[in-house]
Amino acid sequence: MDLDSVIGQEIIAVRGLTDAELDYNGWDRGSDQGAAVIVLANGVLLYPSCDPEGNAPGFMFGITEEGSRGYLDPPRVDI
């Protein structure tokens, strides 16, 4: 994936990884091993991993303009 497929794209949804998406990456859901997925208008899905090798899903953290920190905890989606 290159940055041109991401930059300027509209975010149309934020949700959890599906079981099929976890399987595609070779990941187990575990007790609470989901991850947030950002869905872009062009169909690109962005989601965090625990490391560059893609060994497990991870949490997506952020900071608001006001300085509040937190993480996304989207609902699980069964597709």
Phi, psi and omega in degrees: 000139176248165184296334179297335179278356183241314185296129178085356180281145177280137172278123182253345179197156169228126184208178175273160174296141175278165176300321179296320179290322174298314179300318181302324180272355181077027183255147172264148178291323183065199182287323180206050187259037174281181176208151177287141177240127172262121182259123179264158184301330180275007177094353178292138175248130176244131179209150183279154174234158181287343179199168183297338180280349180076037184286338180194160176289170180212176179268146177261117181260159177203169178227131178282169177300331180278355178096003177286136179252154177182186178224158177280133178229071185286161178291150175290140180243126177260109179237000000 
